[in-house]
């Protein structure tokens, strides 16, 4: 399958000021596959080292700080000479060996001609241990589950070709609109976890996908229980399991008391931080003013938490596939659709999305586009009633206003209606 991150990896390889690269992301989002595939496609050779599987590797880094000596020893282990610029060196599960992580700074300072890529799950949480993290000496790239465009390319190449060619203001023929909506519905069910997408392409069996999702959730929950850092693993698990009920509330705002009766910020804020750092949750802050710069108006005590993969959220919420496929209204449709839109918007704008609420109601997301602010309304169906959104557009007169829904691609005054399947193309179609 094609991954958009390959473009970022190519840019990294060609950058004269390149540093060792760390890929961050939750487990099973495809970091290992991406590194190996990139190495096979863009280098003469690849050497791969996994610190979780090969314990004895750690001794090399515990006793050596000299990059040239480390390369010599790694060449002996790999059985081939590691060449500057021609060999891609991969350190996987690097969180298992803080010394190897720390060594990246010496490669940057003394041997930057070697191309080194590292990856690890829950790496964001290592930032709490600055001794092992080579701050300023590495490039960072966050890897997420497949976005809708990547999913479409993997599952229906001809339809993807049409999708990729859609231009600003273009009329989308009904036959393509319906086929893309169907693909969107499939994406809500399958999500973007690579193993789920591969299974769907291979077997077209929703039961197999559901089983994989069940196992993935179990893997993550086991990871939490194994975590023995300064953050209580039981609290991490409680926050993670509360996400569906948190998003089911009328305003979706995160409430500590909904995790555990009488729960307070001091009980769970570290667990939330850990899950956000680990790439498992996305936090969307409420802003007191929908103005540039958005981050200046963050209300740090008021936020929503979304899951990093919409398919896993659908599975955790226990939504039956028929509810999504038969165009019925069902509980949790709104939060699931918002989770999807957030997943697609990620990385398109330099500032992370926020949401805005005042006495007149709530705007689902606000996006910073240059110095302008774009209000976003998310609808799970074709309904276009949104009084607070329309009032905001009338009063603030933003240059752009976007409504995501199942309706066609059309301009209505200042409001652009983008079909949900085009959320990943938002910036290109503004």
N, C-alpha and C positions, 0 to 999 in steps of 0.2 A: 504493500500500500504506500501511497505517497504521503509524506508529512510536510506541512508548511515550514517546519523548523529547519528543513534542509537548506533553505535560502539563508537563514541566519548562520548555519554552520559553514556554508560556502563563503559568506562575508568574513567570518572569523578566520578561516584558512588563508584568505587573501590579504588580511589586514597586516600591514607592516608593523604595527604596534601591538600585535596579538599577544595575549597572555595565556597561560594554561586555562582551559575552559572547564567550568563545573556545570553540569546539568543537574538541576534540582527538580523534584517532583515527587508525588506520592508513588507508592509501589504500584507496579503493573501498568504504568501509563505509557510504556514503550521506550524508556531511556536506553536500555541495553541494545535493543534491536536497532534503534536509530543510530547509535554510535558505530556499531559493527557494519551496518548497511552503508553509512557515510564513508567509513574507512575503506570498504570494498570498492566503492564507486569512485572515490576521489584520491586514493593513495596507492602507491605501489604495493604496500603490505600493511598488515594490522597485527599488533601484538596485544593480547587481552589478558588482564590480570584481575581476578575476583577475590577480594579480601575476605569475603564471607566463606568461600569454598576452600581457599588455600591459606590456612593459618600460618604456615612457615614463611610466607611472603613478608609478614610483618617484621620479622627479624632483620630483613635488609634495611628497612627504614628506621628501625630502632637503633641500629649501630652505625648508620652512614648518613651524612648530610651532604656529601659531595655528589652533585648530579651526574658527573662523568662516571664515577665509580658505580652509582646506582644503575646507570644505563648499561655498563659492562655486565653487572650481575643479572639484570633483567634479560639481556641478550642471551646469556648462558641458559637461563631458565626457559626462554621462548624457543631456543634452538635456532635463532637467526639473528643477524646483525641488525641492530636498530639504527637506522640512518636518519640524519637531520632532514626535515622537510619531506622525506619520502615515506617514512613509517609513521603511522598513527599509533600512539601508545595510549591504551585505555586502562584506567583504574576504575573498576566497578565496585559497588558497595563500599566506597572509600570511607564512609562513616565508621566502619569497623576498625579502621587503622588511622587514628588522629595524626600519627607521625607521618604517614604518607600524605595526608592532607596538608600538613605543615610544610612538607618538602617542596610543594608546588612553588613556594616563594623563592626557594633557591634555584629552581629551574628558571623562573622568571628573571632572576638577577644574574645568573651565571651560565645558563644553557638554554636560552630562549629559542635557539634554532630547532630544538626538538618540539614536535607537536604533541601536546598531551591533553587528553580529555578525561575528566573524572565524573562519576555520577554516584548518587546515593539517595536512598529514600530517607525522608525525615531530616534531610541535611539542613533545612532551615533552622531546626532546633539546635544545631551545633553552633549557631551564632551566639548562643548563650555561653559558649566556652571559647572565648577569644584566643586563648593560648594555642588552640589547635587550628583555628581558622585563619588562613593567610589574607587578611583584609587588605584590599587595594592591590593585591598581587595576582588576582585571577579575574577572568571574565565570567559572568554568570548568565545562564540561560534557563528560564523556567519552562518545563515541559508539562503539558496538560493532556487530558484525553482528547480524542479526535474531535474537531469541530465539525459542524454540519457539512461544510464544503469537502472536508477530507473524507467524511463518511460517505457522501454522495459519490465522490470519485472512486471510492473502494467498492461500492455496491452497484452503481449504475453509470458506467463511463459515458454512454451517449447522452444521458440526461444531464450529467455533469458538464459536458461540452456546451450544451445549450445554456445552462445555469451560469457558467463562467463568462459567457458572451453577453449576458444581459447588461444593457447600458442605461445610463440615467434617462428617465422619462420614457423608456421603451414600453410599448404595449406587450403584455405577456399573454399569448394565446391561451384560451381556456383549457385546451388539452394539456398544455405544459404546466399551467397553473395547478390543475388537479393532480397531475403526476408529481409535482414538487411538494404539494401539500401531503400527498400520501407518503412520500419519502420523509417528510418532516415528522409525520406520525410514527413511522418506523423508528426514526432517530430517538423520539421520546421514549420508546419502549426498549430499544437496544442500547442507546447511549453511545459514548465514545471510547469506552475501555477497549483497547486493541483486541484482547482475547474474545470479547463479545462480538466485535465486528467481524473478525476472522471466522468465528463459528457461524454467524448469520450468513456470510458469503458462501460458506462451505455446505451447510446443511439446511438453511432456511427453517430452522426448528426453534420456535420461541421457548420451548421447554428447556432446551440445552442452554440458551442464553440466560434464562432465569436461574438455572442451576449455577452457572458461572458467576452471576451477580451475587447469589447467595454465598458462594465460596469466597468471593472477594471481600464481602462485608465481614465474613468470619476471619479472614486473614488480617484485615485492618484491626478488628477488635482484639485479636490475639497479639498484634503488635503493641497495642496500647498496654495490655496486661504485662508484656515483657519489659516495657519501658520502666527503667528504675532510676530516672534522674530526679531532679528536685521537685518536679511536678507530679502530683498524686495521680497514678494511673487510673484509679477508680473514678476520679473526677473527669478525666479525659473521656472515659467511656460514657459517663452520664451525659456529658455535653453532646457527644456525638449521637447518642441515642435519642436525645431530645429534639433534634433538628426538625423532624417531621411535625411534631406537635407544636413547636415554636412557629413554624411557617403556616400551620393550620389556623392560628389565631387571626381575628379580623384585621389587625394592623400589622401582623407578622413581626413586630418588634421583639427582639430577644429579651426574655424575662428570666432573671436568675431564679426566681421563685418557682418557675415552671420546670426547672431541672430537678429541684428538690424543695419541698415545702420549707419556707423560711430561708431559702438560699439567698446569699448576698454576693455582691461583686467580688469581695475579697476571697470567697470560697472557690470561685470558678474562673476568674479572669486569667489566671496563669494557664489553666487548661485550654481556654479559648485561644490564647496567644500561641500555645503549642500546636494546636490543630491548624491555625491559620499559617504559622511558619512552616508546618509540614506539608502544606499544599492541599490539605483535606477539606478545608472550609474557606469560603470567600466571605469577607466582612464588608458590608456596605453601610457606611456611616450616614446618619441623618445630618443635613446642614441647616443652620439657622437662617441662612440667606442663600438663595440660588443665584449667586453672583461670582464673578471671577476675582480672585482665585478660589475655587471651591474648598480646598483644604483649609483655608483660613477660617471657614465657618463650620468645621466639623464639630458635632456634639459627641464627644468621645464616650459619653455614657448612654448614647442612643444609637443603636445599630441593628441590622438584620444579618443573620448568618445563612448562607446558602451552601449547598453541597457542591463539590468540585465536578461531579458528573451527574447529569440529569437522569440517565438510565438507572443509576444506582439509587437516586432519590425516588424515582418511580417505584423501584423494587421495594425499598424500605417502607414506602407509604402503603404498599400492598394494593396498588391500583390494578384492576383487571385490564388486560389488553383490549377487551371489547369496548370498554368505556372510552378509550382513546380512538379506536378505529371506527366506531359507529357514530361519531360526531355528537355524542350525547353530552349533556352537562353533567359533571360529576364533582364531588367534593375534591378539593385540592388542585383543581384545574388551573386556577390563577397562580398559586405558588409554583407549580411545576413549570408553567409557561414562563414565569419571571426567571426561574432558575436557568431555563434554557437560554433566554435572551441574554442574561448576564454572562453565561458561558461563552456565547458568541461575540459579545462586545469586548471581552477581555483582550487587552493588547491593541485594540484598534485606536484608542485615544491615549495620549500620554499620561492623562490623569485618570485614576480609577473612578468608575461610576459612583455617584452618591444618590440619595433619595431626599425628597423635600416634602415637608408637611406643615401646613398652617391651619388657621381656624376654618378655612374654606375647603379643606380636604388634603389629599396627598397626591404627589406626582411620583410615579413608580421609580423612575430613574432621572437624574439630571447629569448631562455629559458636558465636559468642558472642551470646547472646540476653538482653539486659539483663545481670544478673549471673550468669545461668545458662549452662551449656555444653551444647550439643547434640552428641552423637556421631552420625556419619553413616556408614553402610555402603552401598557402591555395588555392585550386582550387575547384570551384563549380561543375565542370563536370569531364570529363576524360582527358581533355587537359593536356599535361605535359610540354608544352613550358614555360620556365621560365628562360630567359637568365641571369638576375641579380642574381637569386638564384644559378644557375649552376656556374656562375663566382665566386660567393662567396665561394662555396664549393671547387672549383678548387684552388683558391688562399689561402684560410685560412686552408683548410684540417681539418675540425672539425672531432671529433671522431664519432659524430652522425649528420645526417641531415635528416629532415623529410618533406615529401610532403604529405599533406592530399588531397585526391581527391576521385572520384567515381571508380577509378581503383582498381584492386585487391590488396591484401597484398603481396608485393614483394620487394626484395632487388635489387637495381640497382647501383652497385659500392658502393660509400659511402652513397647514398641516399636510405632511406627506404620509400617506398610508403605505407602509412597507409590509408585504406578506411576511409571515414569520420565517419562512425559509430564506429570506434575504437579510436576516439580521447580521450574518457574517460579512455582508457586502455594504454595511451601513456607510462607512467613510467614503467608499468609491462612489456611492449613489447620492451623496448629499448634494 
